[in-house]
Amino acid sequence: MTDVGVTDPVRLDDAALASLLGADRVVERRTEEVAYDLETITTQARWWVSGRVERDGVTEDFRVVAKVLRSADRSPVWAFVPPEGHADLLEMLDWRVEPRVYASDLAAHLPPDLAMPRCLGVTPLDEGSAVVWLEAVTGVLATWTDDDLARSARALGRLAGSSAVAAVADRVGHPYGPVMARRYWQGRLSMQFGTAYRDAALWHHPVLAAEVDDAARRRLLGLLDAAPGLVAEIEALPLLSAHGDACPNNLLLTPASVVAIDWAFFARLPLGFDLTQLVVSEIELGRTPAATLARRQAVALPAYADGLAAEGLTVDADALLRAHRVLAALTAGVAAVPLERLDEDPRTLAPVVRERLVLLDGLLTPLGL
């Protein structure tokens, strides 16, 4: 299917934009694409739309974000998805969830230390795409401190423990939430990583042959064997509200609150789900050393538990740690070898693989794997 979505939301005429902004008229407007270095299959583009509007005779500046969302099968990446995975992936990456969440009353029910951009409106483009118009939020771009990590973990804990948020999740959240771990394992993890790890040819790659010894390969294969049991353990955990993709890229730190963006996977998800992305994603992206895993866990888990307690939900610390470890092993552990980067220069790839192996050890050793 070809991409028939817009390439620029300026197709919204000035009168419609003025109405969206609650203004009398648009005096001046500019559109600039937002630079974003991570590929998202259901996001076609993000744009800054800014300028000046007139409201009650007064001219003032405005700046908003226009996020163009599209069905996954309109992405160029779709060509690389095996046909047998099409149906499941379209359901898991349901582009309609995020507009539905932004258009809901979720913002009114978030805990005091967590916020989301105000949605100005959703503009349908066709049956497979839409533009979500959001207020512009400026967050701190500096490297996170332990205090930032703790602050975000506590906010996510309060999100998880909130009964008001749970009611919204039940209405507009991703329907895959309760079975997300199983579907993720059966789909991307099993089909991509499971197939690759069991193919002897993979380990002949010069960097992998040099960096991944027999013991590490056996651990990865053992993890694949253990995965169905880990999935079953995850599915037995309590279902709480979760952002669903709580990496620091999606958490903007402002003086007043943590502002969470990209709500495409908001749902009822297993206890501790958001901790996995919060703790591990910066290591996977190479922004912080794998050796910091234990410290990041020591900071984030108690803060998350404090957030749960603030909403009246007390969780045993050992049970929370176990849930986090199992979730992290199933996701970041199985995806330890950076298959998508094997074409890179060996001088760049080798240190990435070494760091991923340190992470793998930190994830599997506490589980006895």
C-alpha positions in Angstrom: 0.0 0.0 0.0 1.4 3.4 -0.9 1.7 6.2 1.5 -1.1 8.6 0.7 -0.7 10.7 3.8 0.3 14.4 3.7 3.9 15.4 3.7 3.1 18.8 5.4 0.1 19.6 7.6 -0.1 23.1 6.2 -2.9 21.7 4.0 -5.0 22.7 7.0 -6.1 26.2 5.8 -5.7 29.3 7.9 -9.4 29.5 8.9 -9.3 25.9 10.2 -6.0 26.5 12.0 -7.3 29.7 13.6 -10.3 27.7 14.9 -8.1 25.0 16.2 -6.1 27.6 18.1 -9.2 29.5 19.4 -8.1 32.6 17.5 -9.9 35.0 15.2 -7.4 34.7 12.4 -3.8 33.6 11.5 -1.6 36.5 10.7 1.5 34.5 9.9 2.5 30.8 9.9 5.7 28.8 9.4 6.1 25.0 9.2 9.4 23.2 10.1 9.9 19.5 10.4 11.0 18.3 13.9 14.3 16.4 13.9 13.9 13.0 15.4 16.5 10.3 15.1 14.5 7.2 16.0 12.4 5.5 13.4 8.7 5.0 14.3 6.7 3.0 11.8 3.3 4.6 12.5 4.7 8.2 12.6 5.1 9.8 9.2 6.4 13.1 10.5 6.4 15.7 13.2 6.1 19.4 12.5 6.5 22.6 14.4 3.8 25.0 13.2 4.3 28.5 14.5 3.6 32.1 13.8 1.3 34.8 14.9 -2.5 34.9 15.4 -5.0 37.6 16.3 -7.3 37.1 19.2 -9.8 39.8 20.3 -7.8 42.4 18.5 -4.5 41.4 20.1 -1.7 39.7 18.1 0.3 37.0 19.8 2.8 34.3 19.0 1.8 30.6 18.8 3.7 27.3 18.4 2.2 23.8 18.2 3.2 20.4 17.2 1.5 18.6 14.3 2.1 14.8 14.5 1.2 12.9 11.3 0.2 9.3 12.2 -0.4 6.6 9.6 -1.2 2.9 9.4 1.9 0.8 9.7 1.5 -0.7 6.2 2.1 2.8 4.7 5.7 3.0 6.1 8.7 2.2 3.9 9.7 -0.3 6.6 6.7 -2.4 5.9 8.4 -3.9 2.8 10.8 -5.7 5.2 8.1 -7.3 7.4 7.5 -11.0 6.6 3.9 -11.4 5.2 3.1 -13.9 7.9 3.6 -11.1 10.5 1.4 -8.5 8.8 -1.9 -9.1 10.6 -0.4 -9.2 14.1 1.8 -6.2 13.5 -1.0 -4.1 12.2 -2.9 -4.9 15.4 0.0 -4.3 17.7 1.0 -1.1 16.0 -2.5 0.3 15.8 -2.0 3.9 14.7 -5.5 4.8 15.9 -4.7 4.3 19.6 -2.6 7.5 20.1 -5.2 9.9 18.6 -7.8 8.2 20.7 -5.7 8.7 23.9 -4.9 12.3 23.2 -8.6 13.1 22.4 -9.7 11.5 25.7 -9.9 12.9 29.2 -6.7 11.2 30.3 -4.9 14.5 31.0 -7.5 15.4 33.6 -6.8 12.2 35.6 -3.0 12.1 35.5 -1.2 12.3 38.9 0.1 15.7 39.9 3.7 15.0 38.9 2.9 13.7 35.4 1.4 15.5 32.5 0.8 15.1 28.8 0.7 17.8 26.0 -2.7 19.4 25.6 -4.4 18.1 22.5 -5.8 20.9 20.4 -7.6 18.6 18.0 -7.3 15.6 15.7 -7.6 16.1 12.0 -8.5 12.9 10.0 -6.7 12.7 6.6 -8.2 9.5 5.3 -9.1 6.0 6.5 -5.5 5.3 7.4 -4.0 8.6 8.7 -4.6 11.6 10.8 -2.8 14.7 12.3 -2.7 15.1 16.1 -2.3 18.8 17.0 -0.5 19.3 20.4 0.7 22.2 22.5 4.4 22.7 22.3 6.3 21.5 25.4 10.0 22.3 26.0 11.8 19.8 28.2 15.3 19.7 29.6 17.7 18.1 27.0 20.6 17.6 29.4 21.8 14.2 30.4 19.6 12.8 33.1 20.8 12.6 36.7 19.8 10.0 39.3 17.3 12.6 40.6 15.7 12.8 37.2 15.5 9.1 36.9 13.9 8.8 40.4 11.4 11.6 39.6 10.3 9.9 36.4 10.1 6.5 38.0 7.9 7.9 40.8 5.6 9.6 38.4 5.2 6.3 36.4 4.5 4.5 39.6 1.7 6.9 40.4 0.4 6.5 36.9 0.4 2.7 37.4 -1.4 2.9 40.7 -4.1 5.4 39.8 -7.6 4.0 39.7 -8.8 7.0 37.7 -6.2 6.4 35.1 -7.1 2.7 35.0 -10.7 3.6 34.1 -9.4 5.7 31.1 -7.1 2.9 30.1 -10.0 0.5 30.0 -11.9 2.8 27.7 -9.2 4.1 25.3 -6.0 2.1 25.9 -4.4 -0.4 23.6 -6.4 -3.6 23.6 -3.2 -5.7 23.3 -2.1 -4.6 26.8 -2.9 -7.8 28.7 -1.3 -10.0 26.0 1.4 -7.6 24.8 4.3 -9.7 26.2 3.1 -12.9 24.4 2.4 -11.1 21.1 5.7 -9.3 21.2 7.5 -12.6 21.9 5.5 -14.5 19.2 6.1 -11.7 16.7 9.3 -9.6 16.6 11.3 -11.4 19.2 10.7 -15.0 18.1 10.5 -14.4 14.3 13.4 -12.0 14.1 15.8 -12.8 17.0 14.9 -16.4 17.6 15.3 -17.3 14.0 18.6 -15.4 13.7 20.1 -16.9 16.8 19.4 -20.4 15.7 21.0 -19.9 12.3 24.7 -20.8 12.5 25.5 -18.4 9.7 24.8 -15.4 12.0 27.7 -16.2 14.2 30.1 -16.2 11.3 29.7 -12.4 11.1 33.2 -11.1 11.7 32.3 -8.9 14.7 30.0 -11.5 16.3 32.6 -14.3 15.7 35.2 -12.2 17.5 33.0 -10.8 20.3 30.3 -13.4 21.2 31.9 -16.5 22.6 30.3 -20.0 22.9 29.1 -19.3 26.4 27.3 -16.1 25.4 25.7 -17.9 22.4 24.5 -20.7 24.7 23.0 -18.2 27.1 21.1 -16.6 24.3 19.7 -19.9 23.1 18.9 -20.8 26.7 17.0 -17.5 27.0 15.0 -18.4 23.9 14.1 -21.8 25.5 13.1 -20.0 28.7 11.0 -17.3 27.0 7.6 -19.2 27.0 7.9 -19.6 30.8 8.9 -15.9 31.2 5.9 -14.9 29.2 3.6 -17.0 31.4 5.1 -15.4 34.5 4.6 -11.9 33.0 1.0 -12.7 32.2 0.4 -13.7 35.8 1.4 -10.2 37.1 -1.3 -7.7 38.1 -2.4 -5.4 35.2 -1.8 -1.7 36.0 -1.9 1.4 33.9 1.3 2.1 31.9 2.5 4.6 29.3 3.8 1.6 27.4 7.0 3.3 25.9 8.5 5.1 28.9 12.0 5.8 27.6 13.6 9.1 28.4 13.0 10.2 24.8 9.3 10.2 25.6 9.6 11.9 29.0 10.2 15.6 28.9 11.5 17.1 32.2 10.0 20.4 33.1 10.1 22.3 36.4 6.5 21.5 37.2 6.2 17.9 36.0 7.4 15.1 33.8 5.6 15.5 30.5 5.0 12.2 28.7 4.6 12.1 24.9 3.9 9.4 22.4 1.1 7.5 24.1 0.6 4.9 21.3 1.0 1.9 23.7 -1.0 3.3 26.7 -2.8 0.4 28.2 -3.3 -1.9 31.2 0.1 -3.7 31.3 1.9 -6.0 33.7 3.3 -4.6 37.0 6.6 -2.8 36.4 6.2 -2.6 32.6 7.3 1.0 32.3 10.4 0.3 34.4 12.0 -1.8 31.7 12.1 1.0 29.1 13.0 3.6 31.7 16.0 1.7 33.1 17.3 -0.1 30.0 16.6 2.0 26.9 19.4 4.5 27.5 21.8 1.6 27.7 20.5 0.0 24.6 20.9 3.3 22.7 24.5 3.6 23.9 23.8 6.8 25.9 24.9 5.3 29.2 27.2 2.4 30.0 25.8 -1.1 30.6 27.7 -1.2 33.9 25.2 1.4 35.2 22.3 -1.1 35.0 22.4 -2.1 38.7 22.6 1.5 39.8 19.8 2.6 37.6 17.6 -0.3 39.0 18.5 0.7 42.5 17.4 4.3 41.9 14.3 3.6 39.8 12.6 0.7 41.5 12.2 2.2 45.0 10.9 5.4 43.4 8.4 3.5 41.3 7.2 1.7 44.4 6.9 5.0 46.2 4.7 6.2 43.4 2.5 3.1 43.7 2.2 3.7 47.5 1.2 7.3 46.9 -1.8 6.0 45.1 -2.6 3.5 47.8 -1.0 0.4 46.2 1.7 -1.4 48.2 3.8 -3.9 46.4 6.4 -6.3 47.8 9.9 -5.0 46.8 11.1 -8.5 45.9 8.0 -9.1 43.7 8.5 -5.8 41.9 12.2 -6.6 41.3 11.4 -10.0 40.0 8.7 -8.6 37.6 11.2 -6.0 36.3 13.9 -8.6 35.8 11.7 -11.0 33.9 10.3 -8.2 31.7 13.7 -6.8 31.0 15.2 -10.3 30.2 12.4 -11.1 27.7 12.7 -7.8 25.9 16.2 -6.3 26.1 17.8 -9.7 26.8 16.4 -11.4 23.7 17.2 -8.4 21.6 20.8 -8.1 22.9 22.5 -8.7 19.6 21.9 -5.5 17.4 20.8 -7.3 14.3 19.7 -4.0 12.7 23.3 -2.7 12.9 25.3 -5.6 11.5 26.1 -3.7 8.3 28.0 -1.0 10.2 31.7 -0.5 10.3 33.3 -3.2 12.5 35.1 -0.4 14.5 31.8 1.1 15.4 29.8 -2.2 15.8 32.3 -4.0 18.0 32.0 -1.7 21.1 28.2 -1.8 20.8 28.2 -5.6 20.8 30.5 -5.6 23.9 28.2 -3.3 25.7 25.2 -5.3 24.8 26.9 -8.5 26.2 27.6 -6.7 29.5 23.9 -5.7 29.6 22.9 -9.3 28.8 24.9 -10.6 31.7 23.4 -8.1 34.0 19.9 -9.1 32.9 20.3 -12.9 33.0 22.6 -13.6 35.9 20.0 -12.5 38.6 17.6 -14.9 36.9 20.0 -17.8 36.9 20.1 -17.9 33.1 
